[in-house]
Amino acid sequence: MEAVPLSAFNPDYIRFVRNHAHGSLFQSAEWFAYQEATGNRPEAFLFFQDSLLVASCLYARRFFPFGLEYRYIPHGPLFTKPGHPDTFVSKSHERTNILDKGVEVKNSTSSNSMDTLYSILALTSARKKIPLPGKPIIEELFHHTNAHLFIANYNNEPVAAAIMVLWNRTAYFLYGASSGTHRNVMAPYLLHFSMMMEAKAFGMTSYDLMGVSPEDKSDHYLSEITRFKRQFGGKL
């Protein structure tokens, strides 16, 4: 098997990842550019056997003191199994009790909305003791991917926010947070329901809520958000 290093913007690479049944934003040319912009050193390869393209791989390199290096292959490598999903995977349960509580969800990328998102992320980070990414890292998503920012307001007060990235036929929930106030209006639920409907309107066939905690780790730092995600009725 021959491994060919290349730019992630190679047309063969883009076509292979987009047409693959398990193709993902995190193996895409857009993610390659985003990793470069945020200080990582991504590398991409195509693999050939008997002159046939059989696999691809994108990984990010991170360097640490004392000559240590960390390489991460998110959602890869990909082997030859072309195809597409044909159903909207995450099945949200429409409940009238989240639709009539006075919460308004808007899709916005204004600078004020970015500030709102980051302030809510900071509140959640402090409350849940979850690491907070730097603001420039989040902003770079909008420069290199098809990212959309959603803000949920209650009585003109921002109470929840999230970023959704559209790639190929999948919508990815990458960052999200809630202020912790007005919990009775269930703003995060309506926020995600609205994002799913927006994703469908854009022609997406699945909505990826991303990581969950291990089933046998009830004290895991992602346990609470995992319970929230499971209520949308999707599949792991």
MOBEL-V312465 format. One record per backbone hydrogen bond with DSSP energy under -0.5 kcal/mol. CO is the residue of the C=O (numbers start at 1). NH is the residue of the N-H. Records with the same first field share a line. If there is no record, write none. Layout:
CO->NH ; NH
//
This chain:
2->4 ; 48
3->5
4->46
6->44
7->10
10->14
11->15
12->16
13->17
14->18
15->19
16->20
17->20
19->83
20->23
24->27
25->28 ; 31
28->32
29->33
30->34
31->35
32->36
33->37
34->38
35->40
36->39
40->42
41->61
43->59
44->6
45->57
46->4
47->54 ; 55
48->2
49->52
52->49 ; 54
54->80
55->47
56->77 ; 78
57->45
59->43
60->72
61->41
62->70
64->67 ; 68
65->68
68->64
70->62
72->60 ; 74
73->76
78->56
79->81
81->21
87->89
89->91
90->92
92->94
95->98 ; 99
96->99 ; 100
102->155
104->153
106->108 ; 151
110->114
111->115
112->116
113->117
114->118
115->119
116->120
117->121
118->122
119->123
120->124
121->125
122->126
123->127
124->128
125->129 ; 130
131->133
134->137 ; 138
135->139
136->140
137->141
138->141 ; 142
139->142 ; 143
140->143 ; 144
141->145
145->147
146->166
148->164
149->108
150->162
151->106 ; 153
152->159 ; 160
153->104
154->157
156->158
157->154
159->179
160->152
161->177
162->150
163->174 ; 175
164->148
165->172
166->146
167->170
169->205 ; 206
170->167
171->208
172->165 ; 174
175->163
177->161
182->185
183->186
186->189 ; 190
187->191
188->192
189->193
190->194
191->195
192->196
193->197
194->198
195->199
196->200
197->201
198->202
199->204
200->203
205->89
206->171
207->209
208->173
214->217
217->220
220->223
222->226
223->227
224->228
225->229
226->230
227->231
228->231
229->232
230->233
//
